[in-house]
Amino acid sequence: MRPTRFFTVPIALALLLLQGCGSSSAPDLFLSSEPALITPQASLDQSLNCTPFEHPDKPPVLLVHGTFFTGTEQFTLFYTPQLVALGYDVCIVTYPDRGLGDLQISAEYVVNALRSIHAQTGRKVAMIGHSQGATMPRWALKYWPSAREAVSDFVLLAGPNHGTSVAFGFDTVAELFDALGLGALPVGLFPEALYQFALDANFITALNAGDETPGDVDYTAVYTQFDELVQPVAPVPTAALDFGQANDHVANILLQDICPAYLVEHGAIGTTDPVAFALALDAISHSGPADVTRAGGASLCRLLPVDVTVLLQAPIVSGLLQIVDSTLQTGVPNPHLAAGEPPLMPYATTP
């Protein structure tokens, strides 16, 4: 297999290319009624890395990472090489500072990524996100019609869609800060994003007001009983969408309903878990959300863990390592410390 090469194309150029192809979707990309993106365009464009767009028979896939990771750290070793081997064009978006900042700002990076990919390819995007990368993009889909119109499927892996009852303790966050080279965590201050995942957070309340699954998008929410961060799982799973509403465009899948003794926690479900990957692949490969029976049913329980070393053969790794190296050179992130939740943007408070 050829080395995977990544590139970026500014969205303004992509828009011109799409208009040149006569697509009727181009005017929808910048609707005057949408909130303006306050992040500089250059920063938005630099956050997106894509393999060449050369598989028009499949939707391009956008991968959205979780908190404390970058996109390439999370997806380069497992998801990207498998999807490329299966003939998918793959993009990875990395929003700032390992997701420690305001989720409303991080969502702008997803908006830009969806607009850009759709403009460059003329195809709708299949999006796969984990943890924050599952919940935060819903903000993009809720408030930007152009983002919704660019998406066909959204697979949400362990997303705290209705907040989480698990509080990040001071000691836990302090350990993470130390691992990221951020130094000591001041008492009484936490990263902005962590406040926004609380069950009663203004962000969560606004996110779920009205339609939880907007647009002509198929939603697949996958979650695990043994998630140490995204709770509760029962009786109403916080990771589910439109739970109990029999929405044909939504599949809520608890992995233990397929494999009762299946042990997978929060990190693995969005990085190396083969059952979650099989469900995600089923969702983006077919019309509608994931279907457990179609994906393999009980036979999924016999899937073996993927040997990452097999995926990292020389023809693949040479291209991917350049991206990982560039990510590691970004330096120490801004921790975005605050004493409380960031205020909602004006567009989210307007009736």
KOLTIKE-252742 format. One record per residue (C-alpha): residue in one letter; x, y, z. Coordinates in nm, 2 decimals. Each point is the difference from the previous one (the first is absolute). Example, Ala and Ser with C-alpha at 12.3 -4.5 7.8 and 13.67 -1.06 7.14 Angstrom:
BEGIN
@aa a c1 1.23 c2 -0.45 c3 0.78
@aa s c1 0.14 c2 0.34 c3 -0.07
END
This chain:
BEGIN
@aa m c1 0.00 c2 0.00 c3 0.00
@aa r c1 0.12 c2 0.35 c3 -0.08
@aa p c1 0.11 c2 0.23 c3 0.29
@aa t c1 -0.28 c2 0.20 c3 0.14
@aa r c1 0.06 c2 0.37 c3 -0.09
@aa f c1 -0.17 c2 0.28 c3 0.18
@aa f c1 -0.07 c2 0.35 c3 -0.13
@aa t c1 -0.21 c2 0.31 c3 0.07
@aa v c1 -0.19 c2 0.22 c3 -0.23
@aa p c1 -0.13 c2 0.34 c3 0.11
@aa i c1 -0.38 c2 0.01 c3 0.01
@aa a c1 -0.02 c2 0.31 c3 -0.22
@aa l c1 0.19 c2 -0.19 c3 -0.28
@aa a c1 -0.22 c2 -0.31 c3 0.06
@aa l c1 -0.31 c2 0.21 c3 -0.04
@aa l c1 0.12 c2 0.14 c3 -0.33
@aa l c1 0.08 c2 -0.35 c3 -0.12
@aa l c1 -0.35 c2 -0.12 c3 0.09
@aa q c1 -0.17 c2 0.29 c3 -0.17
@aa g c1 0.20 c2 -0.07 c3 -0.31
@aa c c1 -0.15 c2 -0.34 c3 0.00
@aa g c1 -0.34 c2 0.15 c3 -0.01
@aa s c1 -0.11 c2 -0.15 c3 0.34
@aa s c1 -0.32 c2 0.15 c3 0.14
@aa s c1 0.13 c2 -0.07 c3 0.35
@aa a c1 0.26 c2 0.28 c3 -0.01
@aa p c1 -0.23 c2 0.29 c3 0.10
@aa d c1 -0.11 c2 -0.20 c3 0.30
@aa l c1 0.35 c2 0.01 c3 0.15
@aa f c1 -0.02 c2 0.36 c3 0.12
@aa l c1 -0.36 c2 0.07 c3 0.09
@aa s c1 -0.05 c2 0.35 c3 0.13
@aa s c1 -0.21 c2 -0.13 c3 0.28
@aa e c1 0.28 c2 -0.21 c3 0.15
@aa p c1 0.22 c2 0.11 c3 0.29
@aa a c1 0.32 c2 0.15 c3 -0.12
@aa l c1 0.31 c2 -0.20 c3 0.08
@aa i c1 0.22 c2 0.21 c3 0.23
@aa t c1 0.31 c2 -0.22 c3 -0.04
@aa p c1 0.25 c2 0.12 c3 -0.26
@aa q c1 -0.05 c2 -0.18 c3 -0.33
@aa a c1 0.37 c2 -0.09 c3 -0.02
@aa s c1 -0.02 c2 -0.18 c3 0.33
@aa l c1 -0.31 c2 -0.19 c3 -0.10
@aa d c1 0.16 c2 -0.12 c3 -0.33
@aa q c1 0.32 c2 -0.10 c3 0.16
@aa s c1 -0.19 c2 -0.23 c3 0.24
@aa l c1 -0.12 c2 -0.23 c3 -0.27
@aa n c1 0.22 c2 -0.28 c3 -0.16
@aa c c1 -0.14 c2 -0.23 c3 -0.27
@aa t c1 0.11 c2 -0.28 c3 -0.22
@aa p c1 -0.04 c2 0.07 c3 -0.37
@aa f c1 -0.36 c2 0.01 c3 -0.11
@aa e c1 -0.01 c2 -0.28 c3 -0.26
@aa h c1 -0.28 c2 -0.24 c3 0.10
@aa p c1 -0.32 c2 0.16 c3 -0.13
@aa d c1 -0.20 c2 -0.32 c3 0.06
@aa k c1 0.02 c2 0.04 c3 0.38
@aa p c1 -0.07 c2 0.29 c3 0.24
@aa p c1 0.31 c2 0.18 c3 0.13
@aa v c1 0.05 c2 -0.07 c3 0.37
@aa l c1 0.07 c2 0.27 c3 0.26
@aa l c1 0.15 c2 -0.12 c3 0.33
@aa v c1 -0.05 c2 0.22 c3 0.31
@aa h c1 0.22 c2 -0.07 c3 0.30
@aa g c1 -0.07 c2 0.01 c3 0.37
@aa t c1 0.12 c2 0.21 c3 0.29
@aa f c1 0.38 c2 -0.01 c3 0.09
@aa f c1 0.08 c2 -0.13 c3 -0.35
@aa t c1 0.08 c2 0.14 c3 -0.34
@aa g c1 -0.17 c2 -0.14 c3 -0.30
@aa t c1 0.30 c2 -0.16 c3 -0.15
@aa e c1 0.11 c2 -0.15 c3 0.33
@aa q c1 -0.34 c2 -0.17 c3 0.04
@aa f c1 -0.07 c2 -0.11 c3 -0.35
@aa t c1 0.33 c2 -0.05 c3 -0.19
@aa l c1 0.08 c2 -0.35 c3 0.14
@aa f c1 -0.34 c2 -0.18 c3 -0.03
@aa y c1 -0.29 c2 0.17 c3 -0.17
@aa t c1 0.18 c2 0.18 c3 -0.28
@aa p c1 0.20 c2 -0.29 c3 -0.15
@aa q c1 -0.30 c2 -0.24 c3 0.02
@aa l c1 -0.23 c2 0.25 c3 -0.17
@aa v c1 0.26 c2 0.08 c3 -0.27
@aa a c1 0.05 c2 -0.37 c3 -0.06
@aa l c1 -0.38 c2 -0.03 c3 -0.05
@aa g c1 0.01 c2 0.27 c3 -0.27
@aa y c1 -0.12 c2 0.30 c3 0.20
@aa d c1 0.13 c2 0.35 c3 -0.02
@aa v c1 0.08 c2 0.11 c3 0.36
@aa c c1 0.03 c2 0.34 c3 0.17
@aa i c1 0.11 c2 0.07 c3 0.36
@aa v c1 -0.09 c2 0.33 c3 0.17
@aa t c1 0.20 c2 0.11 c3 0.30
@aa y c1 -0.17 c2 0.28 c3 0.20
@aa p c1 0.22 c2 0.21 c3 0.23
@aa d c1 0.17 c2 -0.09 c3 0.33
@aa r c1 -0.10 c2 -0.36 c3 0.02
@aa g c1 -0.36 c2 0.10 c3 0.05
@aa l c1 0.05 c2 0.18 c3 0.32
@aa g c1 -0.16 c2 0.32 c3 -0.11
@aa d c1 -0.36 c2 0.12 c3 -0.06
@aa l c1 -0.19 c2 -0.27 c3 -0.20
@aa q c1 -0.17 c2 0.28 c3 -0.19
@aa i c1 0.33 c2 0.11 c3 -0.15
@aa s c1 0.11 c2 -0.36 c3 -0.07
@aa a c1 -0.33 c2 -0.06 c3 -0.19
@aa e c1 0.11 c2 0.27 c3 -0.25
@aa y c1 0.28 c2 -0.23 c3 -0.11
@aa v c1 -0.25 c2 -0.27 c3 -0.07
@aa v c1 -0.22 c2 0.24 c3 -0.19
@aa n c1 0.29 c2 0.11 c3 -0.22
@aa a c1 0.12 c2 -0.36 c3 -0.06
@aa l c1 -0.35 c2 -0.11 c3 -0.11
@aa r c1 -0.04 c2 0.30 c3 -0.23
@aa s c1 0.34 c2 -0.05 c3 -0.15
@aa i c1 -0.02 c2 -0.37 c3 -0.06
@aa h c1 -0.35 c2 0.03 c3 -0.15
@aa a c1 0.12 c2 0.29 c3 -0.22
@aa q c1 0.31 c2 -0.19 c3 -0.12
@aa t c1 -0.17 c2 -0.33 c3 -0.08
@aa g c1 -0.36 c2 0.09 c3 -0.07
@aa r c1 -0.09 c2 -0.30 c3 0.22
@aa k c1 -0.17 c2 -0.02 c3 0.34
@aa v c1 0.23 c2 -0.08 c3 0.29
@aa a c1 -0.01 c2 -0.30 c3 0.24
@aa m c1 0.12 c2 0.13 c3 0.34
@aa i c1 0.13 c2 -0.22 c3 0.28
@aa g c1 0.07 c2 0.15 c3 0.34
@aa h c1 0.11 c2 -0.12 c3 0.34
@aa s c1 -0.08 c2 0.15 c3 0.34
@aa q c1 0.01 c2 0.38 c3 -0.04
@aa g c1 0.04 c2 -0.07 c3 -0.37
@aa a c1 -0.34 c2 -0.17 c3 0.01
@aa t c1 -0.19 c2 0.26 c3 0.20
@aa m c1 0.16 c2 0.33 c3 -0.11
@aa p c1 -0.07 c2 -0.04 c3 -0.37
@aa r c1 -0.37 c2 -0.02 c3 0.08
@aa w c1 0.04 c2 0.37 c3 0.09
@aa a c1 0.13 c2 0.06 c3 -0.36
@aa l c1 -0.29 c2 -0.19 c3 -0.15
@aa k c1 -0.26 c2 0.18 c3 0.22
@aa y c1 0.10 c2 0.36 c3 -0.07
@aa w c1 0.15 c2 -0.02 c3 -0.35
@aa p c1 -0.23 c2 -0.12 c3 -0.28
@aa s c1 0.29 c2 -0.02 c3 -0.24
@aa a c1 0.17 c2 -0.25 c3 0.23
@aa r c1 -0.32 c2 -0.21 c3 0.02
@aa e c1 -0.04 c2 0.00 c3 -0.38
@aa a c1 0.36 c2 -0.13 c3 -0.04
@aa v c1 -0.06 c2 -0.31 c3 0.21
@aa s c1 -0.16 c2 -0.34 c3 -0.09
@aa d c1 0.09 c2 -0.20 c3 0.31
@aa f c1 0.13 c2 0.08 c3 0.35
@aa v c1 0.14 c2 -0.28 c3 0.22
@aa l c1 0.03 c2 0.10 c3 0.36
@aa l c1 0.23 c2 -0.22 c3 0.22
@aa a c1 -0.04 c2 0.05 c3 0.37
@aa g c1 -0.13 c2 0.35 c3 -0.02
@aa p c1 -0.13 c2 0.17 c3 0.31
@aa n c1 -0.29 c2 0.14 c3 -0.19
@aa h c1 -0.21 c2 0.08 c3 0.30
@aa g c1 0.29 c2 0.08 c3 0.23
@aa t c1 0.17 c2 -0.24 c3 0.24
@aa s c1 -0.06 c2 -0.07 c3 0.36
@aa v c1 0.37 c2 -0.08 c3 0.04
@aa a c1 0.18 c2 0.31 c3 0.14
@aa f c1 0.37 c2 0.05 c3 -0.09
@aa g c1 0.17 c2 0.01 c3 0.34
@aa f c1 0.29 c2 0.24 c3 0.07
@aa d c1 0.25 c2 -0.28 c3 0.03
@aa t c1 -0.10 c2 -0.16 c3 -0.33
@aa v c1 0.03 c2 0.33 c3 -0.19
@aa a c1 0.32 c2 0.08 c3 0.17
@aa e c1 0.15 c2 -0.33 c3 -0.12
@aa l c1 -0.11 c2 0.07 c3 -0.35
@aa f c1 0.15 c2 0.35 c3 0.02
@aa d c1 0.32 c2 -0.14 c3 0.11
@aa a c1 0.01 c2 -0.25 c3 -0.29
@aa l c1 -0.06 c2 0.28 c3 -0.25
@aa g c1 0.27 c2 0.22 c3 0.15
@aa l c1 -0.24 c2 0.26 c3 0.13
@aa g c1 0.14 c2 0.01 c3 0.35
@aa a c1 -0.20 c2 0.03 c3 0.32
@aa l c1 -0.37 c2 0.04 c3 -0.02
@aa p c1 -0.12 c2 0.31 c3 0.20
@aa v c1 -0.25 c2 -0.08 c3 0.27
@aa g c1 -0.36 c2 0.10 c3 -0.11
@aa l c1 0.08 c2 0.02 c3 -0.37
@aa f c1 -0.07 c2 -0.25 c3 -0.27
@aa p c1 0.01 c2 0.00 c3 -0.38
@aa e c1 -0.31 c2 0.16 c3 -0.15
@aa a c1 -0.11 c2 -0.31 c3 -0.19
@aa l c1 -0.03 c2 -0.21 c3 0.31
@aa y c1 -0.27 c2 0.23 c3 0.14
@aa q c1 -0.20 c2 -0.04 c3 -0.32
@aa f c1 -0.04 c2 -0.37 c3 0.05
@aa a c1 -0.19 c2 0.02 c3 0.32
@aa l c1 -0.35 c2 -0.13 c3 0.01
@aa d c1 -0.14 c2 0.34 c3 0.07
@aa a c1 0.24 c2 0.20 c3 -0.22
@aa n c1 -0.15 c2 0.28 c3 -0.21
@aa f c1 0.19 c2 -0.15 c3 -0.30
@aa i c1 -0.18 c2 -0.34 c3 0.05
@aa t c1 -0.34 c2 0.17 c3 0.06
@aa a c1 0.03 c2 0.21 c3 -0.32
@aa l c1 0.14 c2 -0.29 c3 -0.20
@aa n c1 -0.30 c2 -0.22 c3 0.07
@aa a c1 -0.27 c2 0.26 c3 -0.01
@aa g c1 -0.24 c2 -0.09 c3 -0.28
@aa d c1 0.11 c2 -0.25 c3 -0.26
@aa e c1 0.28 c2 -0.22 c3 0.12
@aa t c1 0.07 c2 -0.14 c3 -0.35
@aa p c1 -0.04 c2 0.29 c3 -0.25
@aa g c1 0.03 c2 -0.02 c3 -0.37
@aa d c1 -0.01 c2 -0.28 c3 -0.26
@aa v c1 0.27 c2 -0.19 c3 0.20
@aa d c1 0.01 c2 -0.35 c3 0.12
@aa y c1 0.13 c2 -0.02 c3 0.36
@aa t c1 0.16 c2 -0.31 c3 0.16
@aa a c1 0.08 c2 0.03 c3 0.37
@aa v c1 0.23 c2 -0.28 c3 0.13
@aa y c1 0.08 c2 -0.03 c3 0.37
@aa t c1 0.11 c2 -0.25 c3 0.27
@aa q c1 -0.12 c2 -0.10 c3 0.34
@aa f c1 0.36 c2 0.02 c3 0.13
@aa d c1 0.07 c2 0.36 c3 -0.10
@aa e c1 0.17 c2 0.16 c3 0.30
@aa l c1 -0.07 c2 0.35 c3 -0.12
@aa v c1 -0.33 c2 0.01 c3 -0.19
@aa q c1 -0.28 c2 -0.09 c3 0.25
@aa p c1 -0.28 c2 -0.08 c3 0.06
@aa v c1 -0.04 c2 -0.29 c3 -0.25
@aa a c1 -0.34 c2 -0.10 c3 0.15
@aa p c1 -0.29 c2 0.04 c3 0.02
@aa v c1 0.04 c2 0.29 c3 -0.25
@aa p c1 0.34 c2 -0.01 c3 -0.16
@aa t c1 0.16 c2 0.35 c3 -0.01
@aa a c1 0.18 c2 -0.11 c3 -0.32
@aa a c1 -0.33 c2 -0.08 c3 -0.18
@aa l c1 -0.19 c2 0.24 c3 -0.23
@aa d c1 -0.38 c2 0.01 c3 -0.02
@aa f c1 0.00 c2 -0.30 c3 0.24
@aa g c1 -0.32 c2 -0.21 c3 -0.02
@aa q c1 -0.15 c2 0.21 c3 -0.28
@aa a c1 0.02 c2 -0.25 c3 -0.28
@aa n c1 0.17 c2 0.24 c3 -0.23
@aa d c1 0.09 c2 -0.17 c3 -0.33
@aa h c1 0.30 c2 0.22 c3 -0.04
@aa v c1 0.15 c2 -0.09 c3 0.34
@aa a c1 0.17 c2 -0.32 c3 0.13
@aa n c1 0.09 c2 -0.01 c3 0.37
@aa i c1 0.23 c2 -0.30 c3 0.06
@aa l c1 0.12 c2 -0.12 c3 0.33
@aa l c1 0.29 c2 -0.24 c3 -0.07
@aa q c1 -0.10 c2 -0.23 c3 0.28
@aa d c1 -0.34 c2 -0.05 c3 -0.16
@aa i c1 0.20 c2 -0.17 c3 -0.28
@aa c c1 0.27 c2 -0.16 c3 0.21
@aa p c1 -0.11 c2 -0.02 c3 0.37
@aa a c1 0.34 c2 -0.07 c3 0.14
@aa y c1 0.19 c2 0.24 c3 -0.23
@aa l c1 0.25 c2 0.21 c3 0.20
@aa v c1 0.08 c2 0.33 c3 -0.17
@aa e c1 0.05 c2 0.33 c3 0.17
@aa h c1 -0.02 c2 0.37 c3 -0.10
@aa g c1 0.34 c2 0.03 c3 -0.17
@aa a c1 -0.01 c2 -0.33 c3 -0.20
@aa i c1 -0.34 c2 0.05 c3 -0.14
@aa g c1 0.12 c2 0.29 c3 -0.20
@aa t c1 0.35 c2 -0.11 c3 -0.09
@aa t c1 0.06 c2 -0.38 c3 -0.05
@aa d c1 -0.32 c2 -0.18 c3 0.07
@aa p c1 -0.09 c2 -0.23 c3 -0.29
@aa v c1 -0.37 c2 -0.03 c3 0.08
@aa a c1 -0.05 c2 0.38 c3 0.01
@aa f c1 0.19 c2 0.03 c3 -0.32
@aa a c1 -0.21 c2 -0.27 c3 -0.17
@aa l c1 -0.32 c2 0.19 c3 0.10
@aa a c1 0.14 c2 0.33 c3 -0.12
@aa l c1 0.10 c2 -0.16 c3 -0.33
@aa d c1 -0.35 c2 -0.15 c3 -0.05
@aa a c1 -0.15 c2 0.35 c3 0.06
@aa i c1 0.21 c2 0.18 c3 -0.25
@aa s c1 -0.02 c2 -0.28 c3 -0.26
@aa h c1 -0.38 c2 -0.02 c3 -0.02
@aa s c1 -0.31 c2 0.22 c3 -0.01
@aa g c1 -0.13 c2 0.07 c3 0.35
@aa p c1 0.17 c2 -0.04 c3 0.34
@aa a c1 0.19 c2 -0.31 c3 0.10
@aa d c1 -0.19 c2 -0.33 c3 0.00
@aa v c1 0.14 c2 -0.25 c3 0.25
@aa t c1 -0.13 c2 -0.30 c3 -0.19
@aa r c1 0.14 c2 0.12 c3 -0.33
@aa a c1 0.33 c2 0.08 c3 0.16
@aa g c1 0.04 c2 -0.36 c3 0.13
@aa g c1 -0.22 c2 -0.04 c3 0.30
@aa a c1 0.13 c2 -0.23 c3 0.26
@aa s c1 0.30 c2 -0.09 c3 -0.22
@aa l c1 0.14 c2 0.34 c3 0.09
@aa c c1 0.08 c2 -0.14 c3 0.34
@aa r c1 0.26 c2 -0.22 c3 -0.16
@aa l c1 0.19 c2 0.28 c3 -0.16
@aa l c1 0.36 c2 0.00 c3 0.12
@aa p c1 0.19 c2 0.31 c3 0.10
@aa v c1 0.17 c2 0.16 c3 -0.30
@aa d c1 0.37 c2 -0.03 c3 0.00
@aa v c1 0.11 c2 0.36 c3 -0.05
@aa t c1 0.34 c2 -0.11 c3 -0.12
@aa v c1 -0.16 c2 -0.16 c3 -0.31
@aa l c1 -0.16 c2 0.33 c3 -0.08
@aa l c1 0.33 c2 0.18 c3 0.02
@aa q c1 0.19 c2 -0.17 c3 -0.28
@aa a c1 0.27 c2 0.21 c3 -0.16
@aa p c1 -0.22 c2 0.12 c3 -0.30
@aa i c1 -0.25 c2 0.14 c3 0.23
@aa v c1 0.21 c2 0.13 c3 0.29
@aa s c1 0.23 c2 0.22 c3 -0.21
@aa g c1 -0.29 c2 0.24 c3 -0.08
@aa l c1 -0.17 c2 -0.01 c3 0.33
@aa l c1 0.31 c2 0.07 c3 0.22
@aa q c1 0.04 c2 0.34 c3 -0.17
@aa i c1 -0.34 c2 0.10 c3 0.13
@aa v c1 0.06 c2 -0.14 c3 0.35
@aa d c1 0.33 c2 0.18 c3 0.01
@aa s c1 -0.16 c2 0.33 c3 -0.09
@aa t c1 -0.26 c2 -0.04 c3 0.27
@aa l c1 0.27 c2 -0.07 c3 0.26
@aa q c1 0.17 c2 0.33 c3 -0.09
@aa t c1 -0.30 c2 0.21 c3 0.09
@aa g c1 0.13 c2 0.05 c3 0.36
@aa v c1 -0.17 c2 0.02 c3 0.33
@aa p c1 -0.38 c2 0.08 c3 -0.03
@aa n c1 -0.18 c2 0.29 c3 0.16
@aa p c1 -0.19 c2 -0.16 c3 0.29
@aa h c1 -0.28 c2 0.26 c3 -0.02
@aa l c1 -0.04 c2 0.01 c3 0.38
@aa a c1 -0.32 c2 0.16 c3 0.14
@aa a c1 -0.20 c2 0.00 c3 0.31
@aa g c1 -0.32 c2 -0.09 c3 -0.18
@aa e c1 -0.17 c2 -0.09 c3 -0.33
@aa p c1 0.05 c2 0.24 c3 -0.29
@aa p c1 -0.31 c2 0.21 c3 -0.09
@aa l c1 -0.21 c2 -0.11 c3 -0.28
@aa m c1 0.05 c2 0.17 c3 -0.33
@aa p c1 -0.27 c2 0.26 c3 -0.09
@aa y c1 -0.13 c2 -0.22 c3 -0.29
@aa a c1 -0.07 c2 -0.28 c3 0.26
@aa t c1 -0.20 c2 0.23 c3 0.22
@aa t c1 -0.22 c2 0.16 c3 -0.26
@aa p c1 -0.35 c2 -0.14 c3 -0.01
END
